[in-house]
Amino acid sequence: MTTVRELPLTFVPTPRLRRLALVAAVSLGAAIILARGELAVLAVAPLVLLAAAPRSALPTSASASWELAPLRCVEEDELVLSLQIVVPTTCAVEADVELAFSGEVRLDSVSRDGPTTRARWLVVPHRWGRYRAEPVTVRVLALHGLYAATVRLPLGELVVYPGSGAVARSVAPRELPARSGEHPSRAVGSGVEFAGVRPYTYGDRRRDIDWRTSARQSQLFVRQYAAERALTVVMVLDVAVDAGVPGRSTLDLTVRAATGLAQTYLGAHDRVGVVALGGSLRWLAPAAGARQLHRISESVMEVRLDDSQVGGGIDRVPLAALPAGAFVCVLSPLLDERALEAVRDLRARHVGLLVVDVLNTEPLVRRSSTLGGLAVRVWRMEREAVATKLARLGVPLLRWNGSGDLSPALLHAMRSMRPEVRA
C-alpha cells in the first residue's frame, strides 16, 4: 500500500556552512588584528556564498510517497521499496535505508526530474520473523548544500515467513484410516493405482473389465484399484532451546522443516497439525486445506516471540491435536531431557514416530584447552547415549542439517509402523 504524506522540513546548517563562516570570520579577524587588508580578500568568497543563500529561501515542506511491497513474504524473496519525493525548490535529495533484520538492500535505480526525485531499492530478507521495518531516512540538501533537513518515512510491519525444508514428495504407510485422500492404500477401492484382477461378478462396471486377462482365462476378469486415503501428520516442535548460528540455528531448521512438511502434505490433501513444546504449550489440531497452511505458518512464527519458561508436556495435549493413528514428526535438537519424555509419551499413545535431530553444531572450545576437548568428547558421548535410548524405544532418528530430502526417512519410519498404529 502506497503511503502519501506532506512532510514538514526543518533545515539546520550543515558542516559546510559552518566551515565557510569560520573561514570568513578568521580571515576578517586576522585582517583587523594584523592590519593586513589583503587577508580580508580571503573572506570575500565565503561571504558571497552565504549572502546568496538566505534562509528565507528554504522550502518549508515536501510531498513524499513510498511503498514497500509486499509486506508479507518468504525468506530470500525480493521486495521492492520505492520512493518519490517532491521538493518545491531545486534541492539535492539523499535517501538511506536501514534494516532491522538480517537481509540485504541495494539501490536499483535513482532519477531526478526537476523537483521530483525517484528511487528504488531491492530488499532481500535472509531470516524469518516479524519485524518493524526501520524508516527510510531522507536528507534534503538546499542552497548548495549549506542547509539540510532530515525526515524519516515509516515502513510498517514486515512479516517474513520461514522457507520450506526439503520434502520432495509426500509418503504414507500402506494402511491408512478410511478417509478420502491421495495416498494409495492396501484396501481396494476406486483409486487410480492398479491393485490386481479378480473374476467378474454381477454389478461390476464394464469399463473395469480386463479384456486381455479375460481372453487368456476364457472368462471375464475385472481390474481392481487401490483405495486412496488421507494421512494425518502432526509436527512436534521442540523450541525450548535455540543453539547455533543465527540463520542456521536449531530453531531456524525446525521451523523450515515444519513449513516444508506442511506444504507437501497439505498439497496432497492430508491433515496436518502442530504442537509446540517449550515456553507456553501450543497446539493446532490437524486439518486440511490452504487455510490450514496459513494457520501453521502463523503458528510457527510465534515460537520466537515466546520467552516464557512455564509450559506443559506432551501429556497435556488433547486427543484432538494428537489423534490415534497419526504420524508424528518430532523436530528437536535433543538438548533437553523433556524431549525424550515427550517421545516416550508419544510412543505410549500408539502413533507413528520419526525424530529429526536439527542440531548441526558442537560446543566451541579453544584448541589449546585440554579440559575443553575432554568436555566435547563427553558431550558427544551423551549425544550417542540419546540416540541409543531412541533406538531402544524403536524410534527412527534422522540427523538433518537443513539440506537433503526428508522423504526417505519419513517413508522408512512409516513403513516400520506397527499394524495397530497404522489402522
PyMOL commands that set and color helices and strands:
alter all, ss='L'
color gray80, all
select helices_A, chain A and resi 15-34+37-51+55-57+206-208+211-217+250-267+290-305+314-316+337-348+370-392+407-415+419-422
alter helices_A, ss='H'
color red, helices_A
select strands_A, chain A and resi 3-8+12-13+61-69+72-74+79-86+92-97+103-113+116-125+129-132+136-142+147-153+157-161+180-199+221-229+232-238+271-277+282-287+327-332+352-357+397-399
alter strands_A, ss='S'
color yellow, strands_A
deselect
rebuild
show_as cartoon
